[in-house]
Amino acid sequence: MLAKTVLFHELGGPEVMRLEDVEVGEPGPGEVRIRVDAIGLNRAEVLFRTGHYIEPVKRFPARLGTEAAGVVEAVGEGVEEFRPGQPVSTVPGFSQNDHGVYAERAIVPAASVLHRPEGLGAVEGAAVWMPYLTAYGALVEAGGMRAGDTVVLNAASSSVGLAAIHVAGRVGATPIALTRTAAKKEALLKEGAAEVIVTGSEDVAERVLTATGGRGAEFVFDAVAGPGVRDLARMVADEGTLLVYGALSGEPTPYPGIDLGMPALNMRTYTMIETASRPERLRRAAAFVTSGLRSGAFRPVVDRTFDLGEIVEAHRYLESNAQVGKIVVTVAH
């Protein structure tokens, strides 16, 4: 069976991606073949394509993508929790060196597949899991965020940033969003940010300290990393946590130096694989997100959709940072 599949034969910009016919085959033990209806784009795919991801491309041609929604077509040996015809979503629990979902059909590990909640369409099903599992996994599972805590988050208009705002609200914490310009301020307030601080024109640390009565934030959720962590560290409360989950700066990240005037600081990195690759954590995370979707507290925020044939344009838009929420690619059959 041939399926249109996005491949790239060299590292580079969006233009290195090609839509080619690839033989799909049958799922092996522990695998599921999915008819892909929608694909969620993530920054990790840009980093992988350009050679800046946490793991290098091992061979060419290479595939892309870990987040998709569709319908199960076939299951491999030992897979009992899924059957053909069921609507599902994939979560980023596998290497793009092994599997890729930028395609009409994809084979993925059953351990990285979740049943799609009733009433959640394919576009929404491709936009919800990575953001919410990242936010929940970092802030609640790893960080232990509780009611009454404050979390400061940068890259707030990204899909993960918006999910973090919603997750904080769900547990009774206070989200403070950082944005580089005032253009996205109203959108962030509408999504539930308690306060929005424009980093280009305001003293961020002073605003955070004022908002927390001088205490500082129990959590800072950082998508940027790089030298800026020194400034972020100064707004963390005593024994609070600086969680670094992204590396948008592309620069080396120092550990904030010891300053006798600074409170005790925990700093750790987080990747979604911590949640997606551990069955018990993934089970708890999926239950938390599903509960939020059913109650209406959570919802996928989709900025724009593209067709699979427009994958180059979709990646150019992803790299423009103009979006508020998720970019989704739809697949016609």
N, C-alpha and C positions, 0 to 999 in steps of 0.2 A: 504494500500500500504506500503510495507516494503522498507526501504532504508538503505544502509550502512551508519552508522553514527559514528563519533568519540566521545567516552564517556570516562570520567575518574571517578573512584569510590573513589579516595583518592587524597590528595595533594601530589605532588612530582615531580620527574624528567620526562623526555620524556617517560620513560618506563611505566608510569601509564596510558597512553592513549591506548584505545582498539577500534577496529573497530567492531561494533555490528549492528545487524539488528534491526531497530526501526520502529514502525508504524508511518507514517507521518500524515495522516488525511487530512482534508480539511482546507483551510484558514478561519479564523473567520473574523468578521467585521473589515475593515481597514487593512487586511492582504493580502499577496501575497504568493503563493507557487511557488518556482523556481526550475527548474531542474538545478542543479549546475554543471557547466563545468570546473571551475577553482576557486581556493581559494588563496587569498593573505594572507601570514603570517605576523603577527605583534608582536612586543615585548609585547604588552598588553596580548596576549594569554599565553605567558610564565609566566608573573606575575600572571595572574589569576590561572593558573594551579598549581603554587607553593605557592599560598596564600599571595602574596605580592602586589596585585593590589589595586587600590583605593576603590574597593568594594570587600567584601569577597564572596566566594562561599556559597550560601545559602542552597543548597541541593545536594545530590549525588543520582544517577550518574549525573554528570554535563556535559554540552556541551561546545564547544569552537567555536570561530570565528565570525567575523562581516563583513568581506570583501570578496565578491565573485562576480563572473560573471556567467551568464547563460541565461536561457530562461524562460519566464513566462509560467507556466502550468495552473494555476487557480487563480482567484481573489475572495476575500471575499466581503461581502455586503458593499456597499458604495464606493468601489474602482472604479473610473471612468477613471483614467489617464493611466491605463495599461490594456492590454488584452492578452490572451494566444497567444504564438508564438513570442512575442516581445523580442529582446535581451536587457538585463538589467545588471546593476551592483548594488550591495548593498554598503551602506556606514555605518561606525560605529556610528549609531545613537540610538542603543539599548543596553540593558544589556545582557551580556552572561548568566545571570541567567534566562533570559526569552527566548532567541533565540540563535541558533548557526548554522553556515553555513559550518562547517567541516562535510559535508555529501553529499550523492548523490542528495538529495532533501532537501529543507529547506523552512520553513514558516517564513516570516519576515514582519515587519510593512511596509506598502506601503510608508509611509513617509520617510523610509530609503532606497528607491529604486530609481535609476536614469536610464533614457533611455541611452543605450550605443550608443555613436556616431557612425555613419556609418563608416565602414572600420576598427573599433577597434575590434580585436578578443577577445576571452574569456580570454586568458592568459594576454593580455595587459589590458583588462577591469577589471581584478582582481588586477592589480598592480598600477593603476593610481590614484584612488580617495583618499584613505587615505593619501598618501604622499602629494599630491597637495592641498587637502582641509585643511590639517594641516598647511602646509606652508603658503598658502594664508590666511587662517582664522587668524592665529597668527600675521603674519607680516603686512598684508594689512588691513584686516577687524578690528582686535583688535588694532594693533600697528600703523596703518596709514603710513606705509612705502611709500616713494615717490622717484621720480627720484632725483639722487644726493646723496641719503643717502648711508651709508655703513652698511652692516650687517656682523657680525662675527658669524660663526656657527661651533659648534663642532659636533662630530659623523657625519661628513660631508659625509662619504661614505654610510650612511644608506639611505633608500629610501626617508625619509623625508628630510635628509640633501641635497641630490641631487635635490629634488623638490624645496627646498629653494633657491639653486643656480639658478635654472631656473626661479623661480618666481621673484627673485631679478633682474635678467637680463631683464625680460619681462617689469618691471616697470621702468627700467633705474637706478636701484641701483647697488652698487658694492658689490659682495659677496667675503668674505675672509674666506677660509676654514681652519679648524684646523684638524690635523690628528696626531695620536700618533707616527707613523713611516713613513719613506719616501716611503714605499712600494706602497701606494695608491696615491702618489702625482701626477703622470702623468695622472692617470684616472680622478682625480678631476679637473685638468687644462683642460682636454679634455671636461669635462662636463660644463665648463664655469666659474670656479672659477677665479677671477682676480688674487688672490695670494693664495698660500697654505703654511701654517706655520706648521712645524713639531714640535709638543709640547715637544717631548722628547729631542730635541737638540737645541732649539731656545728660546729666550726671547720673549714670545708671546706679552705681553703688549707693549714692545718696538717696535716690528715689526708693531703692529697695529697703534700705535701713529705715527710712521714714514710714514706708508702708507696713513694716513689721515691728514698729515701735522700738527700733534700734536693735532688734534681735538678730536680724539677718534671716536668710531663707534656709530652711532645713534641707532643701535640695536645689541644686542648680543642674539643669538637664542640657548638656552642651553638645550641639551637632557640629561645631566648628573646629575645636581643638586648636593647636598652635599656640603662639605666645599669649593670646588673649586669655588663657586659663588663669594667668596671674591676676588679671582684673576680676575675673569671675570668682576667684577664691576669696576675694575681700568682701563679698556679699553673702558668704555662707555662714550660717549660724554656728555657734559653738557645738562641736561634735556633729555638725551637718555633713552632707555628702555632695561632692562634685562628681556627677556621672557623665562621662564622656562617651557618647555613642556614635559619633561621626567625626569625619576629618575633612570638612569642607575647605579648611584653610590650605591644606596641602603642605603645611610647614611642620617642622619638628615641635613636639609638645613637651615643654618642661614640666617638672614637678614644682609647684609654687614653693619658693624658698621659705625657710623658717624665719618668721618675723615674730619677735617676742610680743608684739602687739596684736597678733592675729589669734583667733580662736583655734581650738583643735579642729583639724580638717581631715575628713576621709576623702580620698580621691580614687576612683576606679573606672576602668573602661567597661563597656557593655556592648555585646553584639547579640542580635536576635537569635543566633544559633544556640545561645545558652538556654533559651526557652524552647525553641523549635526542635532541638535534638534530644531533649529529655522528656520522655512520655508523660511523667507525672506533672511536670511543670506545664507542658503543653495542654494537658487535660484541664488543669486549673485555669489556665489562661483562656482557653476556648470557652469554658463555662462562664467566666467573668465577662468576656466580650459578648457572647450570645445573650446573656442576661441584660447587658446594656442595650443591645440592639432591640430586644423585645420590649424593653421599657421605653424606648425612644431617647434614652440618655446618650446613646452612641448612634452615629450615622456616618456612612462614608461620604466624604466631601470630594466630589469629582469636579475638577476644574475644566477639563476639556477631553474630548475623545478624538482619536484618529483611527483610520482603517489600517490593517496590517500592511498594506502596500505603501502606506505613508510613514513607515517606521523611521526613516531618516529624518523627516520633518518633525516627527514626534520627539526624537532625541534632541534635535536642535532646540525645540521649545523647552524640553526638560532642562537643558543646560542654560537657558536664558534666565531662569529663576523668576520668571514673571507670574508663575502660577500660584494660586491659593488652593491647596489641596492636591489631589491625585490626578495624574494623567493616565488615561486608560486607552488601550488599543483594542479595537473590536475586530473579530474575525468572522467573516461571512462564509457560509457553507452552502 
